[in-house]
């Protein structure tokens, strides 16, 4: 999230066709002018509550214990995967049978 300090009359451009102008304010509120195409639905947060829209809440961070547990799981999986790739590959031995056909045998 971007945090800006603006003086009255200053503005923010969002993309090529949206402009938000700070026009002043008082102690507990600010005055914004939003210039955007009609295709965009721009509403106040109070209006969102009336429509049963979910409010934005920052996601909780995971605990240090959970981070250590995840790191341990990843290390075990990495170790297991490296054991599989470190094994020598099976060798194929070709033998010829009495009937003249070739048979492959893994050793």
Biopython code that builds the backbone (N, CA, C, O; Angstrom):
import numpy as np
from Bio.PDB.StructureBuilder import StructureBuilder

atoms = [
    (1, "UNK", "N", (0.848, -1.160, 0.000)),
    (1, "UNK", "CA", (0.000, 0.000, 0.000)),
    (1, "UNK", "C", (0.898, 1.229, 0.000)),
    (1, "UNK", "O", (1.895, 1.272, 0.721)),
    (2, "UNK", "N", (0.561, 2.198, -0.782)),
    (2, "UNK", "CA", (1.328, 3.429, -0.912)),
    (2, "UNK", "C", (0.767, 4.471, 0.040)),
    (2, "UNK", "O", (-0.444, 4.685, 0.077)),
    (3, "UNK", "N", (1.634, 5.122, 0.812)),
    (3, "UNK", "CA", (1.218, 6.186, 1.726)),
    (3, "UNK", "C", (1.841, 7.480, 1.237)),
    (3, "UNK", "O", (3.056, 7.559, 1.060)),
    (4, "UNK", "N", (1.012, 8.498, 1.016)),
    (4, "UNK", "CA", (1.483, 9.774, 0.494)),
    (4, "UNK", "C", (1.032, 10.917, 1.383)),
    (4, "UNK", "O", (0.014, 10.823, 2.069)),
    (5, "UNK", "N", (1.791, 11.984, 1.365)),
    (5, "UNK", "CA", (1.384, 13.241, 1.999)),
    (5, "UNK", "C", (1.148, 14.237, 0.878)),
    (5, "UNK", "O", (2.030, 14.471, 0.052)),
    (6, "UNK", "N", (-0.036, 14.820, 0.850)),
    (6, "UNK", "CA", (-0.383, 15.764, -0.203)),
    (6, "UNK", "C", (-0.827, 17.081, 0.403)),
    (6, "UNK", "O", (-1.381, 17.123, 1.502)),
    (7, "UNK", "N", (-0.576, 18.153, -0.330)),
    (7, "UNK", "CA", (-1.057, 19.475, 0.048)),
    (7, "UNK", "C", (-2.306, 19.751, -0.777)),
    (7, "UNK", "O", (-2.468, 19.180, -1.856)),
    (8, "UNK", "N", (-3.196, 20.618, -0.289)),
    (8, "UNK", "CA", (-4.391, 20.938, -1.076)),
    (8, "UNK", "C", (-4.020, 21.363, -2.497)),
    (8, "UNK", "O", (-3.126, 22.182, -2.710)),
    (9, "UNK", "N", (-4.727, 20.784, -3.452)),
    (9, "UNK", "CA", (-4.484, 21.070, -4.858)),
    (9, "UNK", "C", (-3.584, 20.043, -5.527)),
    (9, "UNK", "O", (-3.576, 19.945, -6.754)),
    (10, "UNK", "N", (-2.827, 19.275, -4.753)),
    (10, "UNK", "CA", (-1.987, 18.238, -5.335)),
    (10, "UNK", "C", (-2.852, 17.030, -5.679)),
    (10, "UNK", "O", (-3.940, 16.856, -5.129)),
    (11, "UNK", "N", (-2.365, 16.208, -6.582)),
    (11, "UNK", "CA", (-3.165, 15.080, -7.049)),
    (11, "UNK", "C", (-2.306, 13.853, -7.272)),
    (11, "UNK", "O", (-1.077, 13.918, -7.286)),
    (12, "UNK", "N", (-2.994, 12.722, -7.446)),
    (12, "UNK", "CA", (-2.379, 11.436, -7.752)),
    (12, "UNK", "C", (-3.017, 10.947, -9.041)),
    (12, "UNK", "O", (-4.240, 10.952, -9.177)),
    (13, "UNK", "N", (-2.188, 10.526, -9.986)),
    (13, "UNK", "CA", (-2.699, 9.894, -11.200)),
    (13, "UNK", "C", (-2.595, 8.389, -11.037)),
    (13, "UNK", "O", (-1.544, 7.871, -10.658)),
    (14, "UNK", "N", (-3.684, 7.687, -11.323)),
    (14, "UNK", "CA", (-3.711, 6.226, -11.285)),
    (14, "UNK", "C", (-3.952, 5.764, -12.715)),
    (14, "UNK", "O", (-5.031, 5.956, -13.274)),
    (15, "UNK", "N", (-2.935, 5.158, -13.289)),
    (15, "UNK", "CA", (-3.048, 4.781, -14.693)),
    (15, "UNK", "C", (-3.097, 6.034, -15.552)),
    (15, "UNK", "O", (-2.564, 7.078, -15.177)),
    (16, "UNK", "N", (-3.737, 5.919, -16.702)),
    (16, "UNK", "CA", (-3.804, 7.047, -17.627)),
    (16, "UNK", "C", (-5.082, 7.859, -17.491)),
    (16, "UNK", "O", (-5.149, 8.993, -17.965)),
    (17, "UNK", "N", (-6.101, 7.288, -16.846)),
    (17, "UNK", "CA", (-7.389, 7.973, -16.892)),
    (17, "UNK", "C", (-8.065, 8.161, -15.536)),
    (17, "UNK", "O", (-9.268, 8.419, -15.492)),
    (18, "UNK", "N", (-7.338, 8.042, -14.441)),
    (18, "UNK", "CA", (-7.926, 8.280, -13.124)),
    (18, "UNK", "C", (-7.055, 9.288, -12.389)),
    (18, "UNK", "O", (-5.838, 9.126, -12.304)),
    (19, "UNK", "N", (-7.685, 10.327, -11.860)),
    (19, "UNK", "CA", (-6.965, 11.342, -11.085)),
    (19, "UNK", "C", (-7.714, 11.568, -9.773)),
    (19, "UNK", "O", (-8.929, 11.761, -9.758)),
    (20, "UNK", "N", (-6.956, 11.539, -8.670)),
    (20, "UNK", "CA", (-7.503, 11.804, -7.342)),
    (20, "UNK", "C", (-6.853, 13.092, -6.852)),
    (20, "UNK", "O", (-5.632, 13.165, -6.715)),
    (21, "UNK", "N", (-7.683, 14.117, -6.586)),
    (21, "UNK", "CA", (-7.191, 15.429, -6.175)),
    (21, "UNK", "C", (-7.526, 15.645, -4.705)),
    (21, "UNK", "O", (-8.665, 15.448, -4.281)),
    (22, "UNK", "N", (-6.514, 16.054, -3.926)),
    (22, "UNK", "CA", (-6.729, 16.400, -2.522)),
    (22, "UNK", "C", (-7.108, 17.877, -2.487)),
    (22, "UNK", "O", (-6.309, 18.740, -2.849)),
    (23, "UNK", "N", (-8.344, 18.164, -2.046)),
    (23, "UNK", "CA", (-8.811, 19.547, -2.074)),
    (23, "UNK", "C", (-8.855, 20.189, -0.695)),
    (23, "UNK", "O", (-9.370, 21.299, -0.554)),
    (24, "UNK", "N", (-8.335, 19.526, 0.314)),
    (24, "UNK", "CA", (-8.296, 20.114, 1.654)),
    (24, "UNK", "C", (-8.922, 19.182, 2.662)),
    (24, "UNK", "O", (-9.100, 17.990, 2.410)),
    (25, "UNK", "N", (-9.255, 19.748, 3.815)),
    (25, "UNK", "CA", (-9.872, 18.938, 4.845)),
    (25, "UNK", "C", (-9.816, 19.630, 6.187)),
    (25, "UNK", "O", (-9.381, 20.776, 6.300)),
    (26, "UNK", "N", (-10.260, 18.919, 7.194)),
    (26, "UNK", "CA", (-10.209, 19.431, 8.562)),
    (26, "UNK", "C", (-9.565, 18.367, 9.434)),
    (26, "UNK", "O", (-8.935, 17.440, 8.923)),
    (27, "UNK", "N", (-9.717, 18.492, 10.738)),
    (27, "UNK", "CA", (-9.024, 17.600, 11.669)),
    (27, "UNK", "C", (-9.347, 16.130, 11.435)),
    (27, "UNK", "O", (-8.439, 15.298, 11.442)),
    (28, "UNK", "N", (-10.607, 15.792, 11.230)),
    (28, "UNK", "CA", (-10.997, 14.384, 11.159)),
    (28, "UNK", "C", (-11.453, 13.914, 9.789)),
    (28, "UNK", "O", (-11.878, 12.767, 9.645)),
    (29, "UNK", "N", (-11.375, 14.770, 8.783)),
    (29, "UNK", "CA", (-11.775, 14.305, 7.455)),
    (29, "UNK", "C", (-10.973, 15.017, 6.382)),
    (29, "UNK", "O", (-10.356, 16.054, 6.626)),
    (30, "UNK", "N", (-10.994, 14.443, 5.196)),
    (30, "UNK", "CA", (-10.313, 15.046, 4.055)),
    (30, "UNK", "C", (-11.309, 15.161, 2.912)),
    (30, "UNK", "O", (-12.338, 14.485, 2.887)),
    (31, "UNK", "N", (-10.980, 16.024, 1.976)),
    (31, "UNK", "CA", (-11.831, 16.207, 0.808)),
    (31, "UNK", "C", (-11.049, 15.758, -0.419)),
    (31, "UNK", "O", (-9.985, 16.295, -0.728)),
    (32, "UNK", "N", (-11.589, 14.773, -1.105)),
    (32, "UNK", "CA", (-10.970, 14.243, -2.312)),
    (32, "UNK", "C", (-11.901, 14.446, -3.491)),
    (32, "UNK", "O", (-13.121, 14.345, -3.360)),
    (33, "UNK", "N", (-11.322, 14.730, -4.631)),
    (33, "UNK", "CA", (-12.059, 14.777, -5.882)),
    (33, "UNK", "C", (-11.523, 13.636, -6.734)),
    (33, "UNK", "O", (-10.315, 13.532, -6.944)),
    (34, "UNK", "N", (-12.411, 12.782, -7.224)),
    (34, "UNK", "CA", (-11.996, 11.637, -8.025)),
    (34, "UNK", "C", (-12.517, 11.837, -9.441)),
    (34, "UNK", "O", (-13.725, 11.918, -9.666)),
    (35, "UNK", "N", (-11.600, 11.913, -10.381)),
    (35, "UNK", "CA", (-11.954, 12.051, -11.790)),
    (35, "UNK", "C", (-11.613, 10.732, -12.474)),
    (35, "UNK", "O", (-10.442, 10.400, -12.659)),
    (36, "UNK", "N", (-12.653, 9.981, -12.850)),
    (36, "UNK", "CA", (-12.455, 8.660, -13.450)),
    (36, "UNK", "C", (-13.574, 8.392, -14.446)),
    (36, "UNK", "O", (-14.644, 8.995, -14.356)),
    (37, "UNK", "N", (-13.334, 7.493, -15.393)),
    (37, "UNK", "CA", (-14.394, 7.116, -16.336)),
    (37, "UNK", "C", (-15.581, 6.483, -15.603)),
    (37, "UNK", "O", (-15.423, 5.921, -14.520)),
    (38, "UNK", "N", (-16.748, 6.579, -16.195)),
    (38, "UNK", "CA", (-17.964, 6.038, -15.569)),
    (38, "UNK", "C", (-17.932, 4.521, -15.421)),
    (38, "UNK", "O", (-18.688, 3.972, -14.619)),
    (39, "UNK", "N", (-17.078, 3.831, -16.174)),
    (39, "UNK", "CA", (-17.014, 2.369, -16.077)),
    (39, "UNK", "C", (-16.537, 1.907, -14.706)),
    (39, "UNK", "O", (-16.809, 0.775, -14.304)),
    (40, "UNK", "N", (-15.829, 2.769, -13.986)),
    (40, "UNK", "CA", (-15.304, 2.408, -12.669)),
    (40, "UNK", "C", (-16.331, 2.733, -11.598)),
    (40, "UNK", "O", (-16.888, 3.830, -11.570)),
    (41, "UNK", "N", (-16.575, 1.781, -10.725)),
    (41, "UNK", "CA", (-17.498, 1.969, -9.617)),
    (41, "UNK", "C", (-16.693, 2.482, -8.426)),
    (41, "UNK", "O", (-15.994, 1.710, -7.770)),
    (42, "UNK", "N", (-16.788, 3.770, -8.149)),
    (42, "UNK", "CA", (-16.032, 4.374, -7.056)),
    (42, "UNK", "C", (-17.026, 4.738, -5.963)),
    (42, "UNK", "O", (-17.900, 5.580, -6.167)),
    (43, "UNK", "N", (-16.892, 4.103, -4.807)),
    (43, "UNK", "CA", (-17.814, 4.328, -3.694)),
    (43, "UNK", "C", (-17.033, 4.517, -2.404)),
    (43, "UNK", "O", (-15.868, 4.132, -2.304)),
    (44, "UNK", "N", (-17.690, 5.113, -1.425)),
    (44, "UNK", "CA", (-17.093, 5.270, -0.098)),
    (44, "UNK", "C", (-17.158, 3.951, 0.649)),
    (44, "UNK", "O", (-17.959, 3.079, 0.311)),
    (45, "UNK", "N", (-16.323, 3.804, 1.659)),
    (45, "UNK", "CA", (-16.321, 2.557, 2.429)),
    (45, "UNK", "C", (-17.657, 2.336, 3.131)),
    (45, "UNK", "O", (-18.055, 1.187, 3.322)),
    (46, "UNK", "N", (-18.356, 3.390, 3.518)),
    (46, "UNK", "CA", (-19.675, 3.228, 4.151)),
    (46, "UNK", "C", (-20.649, 2.555, 3.194)),
    (46, "UNK", "O", (-21.457, 1.728, 3.617)),
    (47, "UNK", "N", (-20.586, 2.893, 1.928)),
    (47, "UNK", "CA", (-21.470, 2.288, 0.934)),
    (47, "UNK", "C", (-21.166, 0.814, 0.767)),
    (47, "UNK", "O", (-22.071, 0.014, 0.528)),
    (48, "UNK", "N", (-19.901, 0.448, 0.890)),
    (48, "UNK", "CA", (-19.509, -0.951, 0.756)),
    (48, "UNK", "C", (-20.117, -1.776, 1.885)),
    (48, "UNK", "O", (-20.548, -2.907, 1.660)),
    (49, "UNK", "N", (-20.156, -1.225, 3.095)),
    (49, "UNK", "CA", (-20.718, -1.955, 4.233)),
    (49, "UNK", "C", (-22.201, -2.228, 4.011)),
    (49, "UNK", "O", (-22.706, -3.289, 4.376)),
    (50, "UNK", "N", (-22.886, -1.274, 3.415)),
    (50, "UNK", "CA", (-24.313, -1.444, 3.186)),
    (50, "UNK", "C", (-24.593, -2.566, 2.191)),
    (50, "UNK", "O", (-25.652, -3.190, 2.245)),
    (51, "UNK", "N", (-23.668, -2.824, 1.299)),
    (51, "UNK", "CA", (-23.856, -3.868, 0.296)),
    (51, "UNK", "C", (-23.293, -5.207, 0.759)),
    (51, "UNK", "O", (-23.124, -6.124, -0.045)),
    (52, "UNK", "N", (-23.006, -5.322, 2.048)),
    (52, "UNK", "CA", (-22.449, -6.550, 2.626)),
    (52, "UNK", "C", (-21.130, -6.948, 1.975)),
    (52, "UNK", "O", (-20.839, -8.135, 1.827)),
    (53, "UNK", "N", (-20.351, -5.974, 1.595)),
    (53, "UNK", "CA", (-19.026, -6.245, 1.060)),
    (53, "UNK", "C", (-18.084, -6.498, 2.227)),
    (53, "UNK", "O", (-18.248, -5.918, 3.300)),
    (54, "UNK", "N", (-17.117, -7.349, 2.021)),
    (54, "UNK", "CA", (-16.143, -7.626, 3.068)),
    (54, "UNK", "C", (-15.188, -6.449, 3.205)),
    (54, "UNK", "O", (-14.769, -5.849, 2.215)),
    (55, "UNK", "N", (-14.852, -6.131, 4.455)),
    (55, "UNK", "CA", (-13.873, -5.092, 4.702)),
    (55, "UNK", "C", (-12.477, -5.653, 4.499)),
    (55, "UNK", "O", (-12.257, -6.862, 4.569)),
    (56, "UNK", "N", (-11.548, -4.760, 4.247)),
    (56, "UNK", "CA", (-10.155, -5.174, 4.077)),
    (56, "UNK", "C", (-9.516, -5.307, 5.445)),
    (56, "UNK", "O", (-9.558, -4.377, 6.250)),
    (57, "UNK", "N", (-8.932, -6.444, 5.703)),
    (57, "UNK", "CA", (-8.153, -6.668, 6.908)),
    (57, "UNK", "C", (-6.809, -7.219, 6.482)),
    (57, "UNK", "O", (-6.724, -8.107, 5.633)),
    (58, "UNK", "N", (-5.776, -6.687, 7.074)),
    (58, "UNK", "CA", (-4.439, -7.173, 6.762)),
    (58, "UNK", "C", (-4.327, -8.623, 7.197)),
    (58, "UNK", "O", (-4.798, -8.997, 8.270)),
    (59, "UNK", "N", (-3.696, -9.441, 6.354)),
    (59, "UNK", "CA", (-3.513, -10.850, 6.694)),
    (59, "UNK", "C", (-2.579, -10.975, 7.883)),
    (59, "UNK", "O", (-1.590, -10.250, 7.993)),
    (60, "UNK", "N", (-2.904, -11.899, 8.768)),
    (60, "UNK", "CA", (-2.053, -12.123, 9.923)),
    (60, "UNK", "C", (-0.781, -12.821, 9.478)),
    (60, "UNK", "O", (-0.792, -13.654, 8.571)),
    (61, "UNK", "N", (0.314, -12.466, 10.134)),
    (61, "UNK", "CA", (1.571, -13.140, 9.832)),
    (61, "UNK", "C", (1.619, -14.440, 10.616)),
    (61, "UNK", "O", (0.940, -14.593, 11.631)),
    (62, "UNK", "N", (2.422, -15.369, 10.139)),
    (62, "UNK", "CA", (2.521, -16.645, 10.842)),
    (62, "UNK", "C", (3.582, -16.534, 11.935)),
    (62, "UNK", "O", (4.503, -15.723, 11.843)),
    (63, "UNK", "N", (3.440, -17.343, 12.946)),
    (63, "UNK", "CA", (4.340, -17.296, 14.096)),
    (63, "UNK", "C", (5.727, -17.807, 13.720)),
    (63, "UNK", "O", (5.908, -18.484, 12.708)),
    (64, "UNK", "N", (6.696, -17.465, 14.559)),
    (64, "UNK", "CA", (8.066, -17.936, 14.342)),
    (64, "UNK", "C", (8.128, -19.459, 14.427)),
    (64, "UNK", "O", (8.883, -20.093, 13.689)),
    (65, "UNK", "N", (7.338, -20.047, 15.325)),
    (65, "UNK", "CA", (7.303, -21.507, 15.460)),
    (65, "UNK", "C", (6.828, -22.154, 14.159)),
    (65, "UNK", "O", (7.396, -23.149, 13.708)),
    (66, "UNK", "N", (5.777, -21.577, 13.558)),
    (66, "UNK", "CA", (5.257, -22.112, 12.295)),
    (66, "UNK", "C", (6.293, -21.968, 11.179)),
    (66, "UNK", "O", (6.435, -22.859, 10.341)),
    (67, "UNK", "N", (7.017, -20.845, 11.170)),
    (67, "UNK", "CA", (8.063, -20.652, 10.155)),
    (67, "UNK", "C", (9.149, -21.713, 10.291)),
    (67, "UNK", "O", (9.614, -22.260, 9.292)),
    (68, "UNK", "N", (9.560, -22.008, 11.549)),
    (68, "UNK", "CA", (10.587, -23.033, 11.766)),
    (68, "UNK", "C", (10.083, -24.401, 11.329)),
    (68, "UNK", "O", (10.827, -25.177, 10.729)),
    (69, "UNK", "N", (8.812, -24.700, 11.632)),
    (69, "UNK", "CA", (8.237, -25.991, 11.250)),
    (69, "UNK", "C", (8.194, -26.139, 9.725)),
    (69, "UNK", "O", (8.519, -27.199, 9.191)),
    (70, "UNK", "N", (7.794, -25.080, 9.034)),
    (70, "UNK", "CA", (7.745, -25.111, 7.571)),
    (70, "UNK", "C", (9.146, -25.297, 7.002)),
    (70, "UNK", "O", (9.341, -26.071, 6.065)),
    (71, "UNK", "N", (10.125, -24.586, 7.570)),
    (71, "UNK", "CA", (11.510, -24.722, 7.105)),
    (71, "UNK", "C", (11.999, -26.153, 7.300)),
    (71, "UNK", "O", (12.697, -26.691, 6.441)),
    (72, "UNK", "N", (11.635, -26.781, 8.437)),
    (72, "UNK", "CA", (12.027, -28.166, 8.688)),
    (72, "UNK", "C", (11.421, -29.125, 7.682)),
    (72, "UNK", "O", (12.099, -30.028, 7.192)),
    (73, "UNK", "N", (10.155, -28.934, 7.376)),
    (73, "UNK", "CA", (9.472, -29.790, 6.398)),
    (73, "UNK", "C", (10.141, -29.658, 5.033)),
    (73, "UNK", "O", (10.393, -30.656, 4.358)),
    (74, "UNK", "N", (10.424, -28.421, 4.635)),
    (74, "UNK", "CA", (11.062, -28.204, 3.335)),
    (74, "UNK", "C", (12.450, -28.834, 3.277)),
    (74, "UNK", "O", (12.836, -29.402, 2.256)),
    (75, "UNK", "N", (13.203, -28.734, 4.381)),
    (75, "UNK", "CA", (14.540, -29.336, 4.415)),
    (75, "UNK", "C", (14.456, -30.857, 4.315)),
    (75, "UNK", "O", (15.251, -31.477, 3.608)),
    (76, "UNK", "N", (13.479, -31.473, 5.034)),
    (76, "UNK", "CA", (13.324, -32.929, 4.963)),
    (76, "UNK", "C", (12.952, -33.359, 3.545)),
    (76, "UNK", "O", (13.487, -34.345, 3.038)),
    (77, "UNK", "N", (12.041, -32.627, 2.904)),
    (77, "UNK", "CA", (11.653, -32.967, 1.531)),
    (77, "UNK", "C", (12.828, -32.803, 0.574)),
    (77, "UNK", "O", (13.017, -33.623, -0.324)),
    (78, "UNK", "N", (13.613, -31.756, 0.762)),
    (78, "UNK", "CA", (14.777, -31.536, -0.094)),
    (78, "UNK", "C", (15.796, -32.650, 0.112)),
    (78, "UNK", "O", (16.393, -33.136, -0.848)),
    (79, "UNK", "N", (15.992, -33.052, 1.362)),
    (79, "UNK", "CA", (16.949, -34.118, 1.671)),
    (79, "UNK", "C", (16.480, -35.434, 1.048)),
    (79, "UNK", "O", (17.281, -36.168, 0.470)),
    (80, "UNK", "N", (15.181, -35.732, 1.167)),
    (80, "UNK", "CA", (14.634, -36.971, 0.598)),
    (80, "UNK", "C", (14.769, -36.966, -0.926)),
    (80, "UNK", "O", (15.093, -37.991, -1.525)),
    (81, "UNK", "N", (14.524, -35.828, -1.543)),
    (81, "UNK", "CA", (14.638, -35.734, -3.002)),
    (81, "UNK", "C", (16.084, -35.903, -3.445)),
    (81, "UNK", "O", (16.350, -36.505, -4.485)),
    (82, "UNK", "N", (17.020, -35.373, -2.660)),
    (82, "UNK", "CA", (18.428, -35.506, -3.049)),
    (82, "UNK", "C", (18.909, -36.944, -2.875)),
    (82, "UNK", "O", (19.783, -37.389, -3.619)),
    (83, "UNK", "N", (18.355, -37.681, -1.908)),
    (83, "UNK", "CA", (18.723, -39.090, -1.744)),
    (83, "UNK", "C", (18.286, -39.905, -2.951)),
    (83, "UNK", "O", (18.996, -40.810, -3.388)),
    (84, "UNK", "N", (17.129, -39.586, -3.480)),
    (84, "UNK", "CA", (16.610, -40.310, -4.647)),
    (84, "UNK", "C", (17.493, -40.047, -5.860)),
    (84, "UNK", "O", (17.794, -40.971, -6.615)),
    (85, "UNK", "N", (17.909, -38.804, -6.054)),
    (85, "UNK", "CA", (18.725, -38.481, -7.229)),
    (85, "UNK", "C", (20.172, -38.894, -7.051)),
    (85, "UNK", "O", (20.893, -39.029, -8.040)),
    (86, "UNK", "N", (20.628, -39.101, -5.798)),
    (86, "UNK", "CA", (22.013, -39.508, -5.548)),
    (86, "UNK", "C", (22.237, -41.001, -5.750)),
    (86, "UNK", "O", (23.383, -41.439, -5.848)),
    (87, "UNK", "N", (21.168, -41.790, -5.813)),
    (87, "UNK", "CA", (21.317, -43.233, -6.004)),
    (87, "UNK", "C", (21.904, -43.511, -7.377)),
    (87, "UNK", "O", (21.561, -42.837, -8.348)),
    (88, "UNK", "N", (22.793, -44.507, -7.466)),
    (88, "UNK", "CA", (23.320, -44.836, -8.797)),
    (88, "UNK", "C", (22.210, -45.414, -9.667)),
    (88, "UNK", "O", (21.343, -46.149, -9.194)),
    (89, "UNK", "N", (22.257, -45.074, -10.917)),
    (89, "UNK", "CA", (21.237, -45.556, -11.852)),
    (89, "UNK", "C", (21.427, -47.045, -12.104)),
    (89, "UNK", "O", (22.548, -47.554, -12.120)),
    (90, "UNK", "N", (20.315, -47.724, -12.298)),
    (90, "UNK", "CA", (20.377, -49.160, -12.593)),
    (90, "UNK", "C", (20.987, -49.345, -13.976)),
    (90, "UNK", "O", (20.675, -48.606, -14.910)),
    (91, "UNK", "N", (21.849, -50.329, -14.092)),
    (91, "UNK", "CA", (22.501, -50.604, -15.372)),
    (91, "UNK", "C", (21.701, -51.657, -16.129)),
    (91, "UNK", "O", (21.215, -52.633, -15.558)),
    (92, "UNK", "N", (21.583, -51.429, -17.414)),
    (92, "UNK", "CA", (20.900, -52.411, -18.251)),
    (92, "UNK", "C", (21.951, -53.320, -18.866)),
    (92, "UNK", "O", (22.938, -52.857, -19.437)),
    (93, "UNK", "N", (21.725, -54.601, -18.742)),
    (93, "UNK", "CA", (22.613, -55.583, -19.353)),
    (93, "UNK", "C", (21.818, -56.319, -20.417)),
    (93, "UNK", "O", (20.738, -56.845, -20.150)),
    (94, "UNK", "N", (22.356, -56.349, -21.610)),
    (94, "UNK", "CA", (21.669, -57.040, -22.696)),
    (94, "UNK", "C", (22.283, -58.425, -22.872)),
    (94, "UNK", "O", (23.501, -58.585, -22.944)),
    (95, "UNK", "N", (21.423, -59.395, -22.937)),
    (95, "UNK", "CA", (21.879, -60.768, -23.184)),
    (95, "UNK", "C", (21.149, -61.302, -24.401)),
    (95, "UNK", "O", (20.037, -60.878, -24.716)),
    (96, "UNK", "N", (21.772, -62.205, -25.055)),
    (96, "UNK", "CA", (21.135, -62.803, -26.230)),
    (96, "UNK", "C", (20.670, -64.199, -25.840)),
    (96, "UNK", "O", (21.438, -65.006, -25.318)),
    (97, "UNK", "N", (19.414, -64.459, -26.102)),
    (97, "UNK", "CA", (18.863, -65.762, -25.734)),
    (97, "UNK", "C", (19.212, -66.797, -26.801)),
    (97, "UNK", "O", (19.719, -66.474, -27.874)),
    (98, "UNK", "N", (18.928, -68.020, -26.472)),
    (98, "UNK", "CA", (19.216, -69.125, -27.392)),
    (98, "UNK", "C", (18.393, -69.008, -28.666)),
    (98, "UNK", "O", (18.788, -69.523, -29.712)),
    (99, "UNK", "N", (17.246, -68.331, -28.584)),
    (99, "UNK", "CA", (16.396, -68.199, -29.770)),
    (99, "UNK", "C", (16.820, -67.023, -30.635)),
    (99, "UNK", "O", (16.250, -66.794, -31.701)),
    (100, "UNK", "N", (17.832, -66.268, -30.173)),
    (100, "UNK", "CA", (18.326, -65.167, -30.992)),
    (100, "UNK", "C", (17.761, -63.810, -30.600)),
    (100, "UNK", "O", (18.192, -62.801, -31.159)),
    (101, "UNK", "N", (16.828, -63.738, -29.675)),
    (101, "UNK", "CA", (16.252, -62.459, -29.255)),
    (101, "UNK", "C", (17.091, -61.796, -28.177)),
    (101, "UNK", "O", (17.808, -62.473, -27.440)),
    (102, "UNK", "N", (17.008, -60.496, -28.082)),
    (102, "UNK", "CA", (17.726, -59.760, -27.042)),
    (102, "UNK", "C", (16.832, -59.599, -25.823)),
    (102, "UNK", "O", (15.642, -59.313, -25.958)),
    (103, "UNK", "N", (17.382, -59.777, -24.664)),
    (103, "UNK", "CA", (16.668, -59.572, -23.406)),
    (103, "UNK", "C", (17.422, -58.523, -22.603)),
    (103, "UNK", "O", (18.647, -58.574, -22.500)),
    (104, "UNK", "N", (16.692, -57.580, -22.039)),
    (104, "UNK", "CA", (17.316, -56.562, -21.194)),
    (104, "UNK", "C", (17.122, -56.970, -19.747)),
    (104, "UNK", "O", (16.061, -57.471, -19.374)),
    (105, "UNK", "N", (18.148, -56.756, -18.932)),
    (105, "UNK", "CA", (18.077, -57.115, -17.524)),
    (105, "UNK", "C", (18.638, -55.938, -16.734)),
    (105, "UNK", "O", (19.718, -55.439, -17.052)),
    (106, "UNK", "N", (17.913, -55.485, -15.699)),
    (106, "UNK", "CA", (18.395, -54.418, -14.830)),
    (106, "UNK", "C", (19.255, -55.011, -13.747)),
    (106, "UNK", "O", (18.878, -56.001, -13.121)),
    (107, "UNK", "N", (20.416, -54.413, -13.516)),
    (107, "UNK", "CA", (21.297, -54.870, -12.441)),
    (107, "UNK", "C", (21.715, -53.712, -11.582)),
    (107, "UNK", "O", (22.460, -53.894, -10.620)),
]
sb = StructureBuilder()
sb.init_structure("model")
sb.init_model(0)
sb.init_chain("A")
sb.init_seg("    ")
for serial, (resi, resn, name, xyz) in enumerate(atoms, 1):
    if name == "N":
        sb.init_residue(resn, " ", resi, " ")
    sb.init_atom(name, np.array(xyz, "f"), 0.0, 1.0, " ", f" {name:<3s}", serial, name[0])
structure = sb.get_structure()
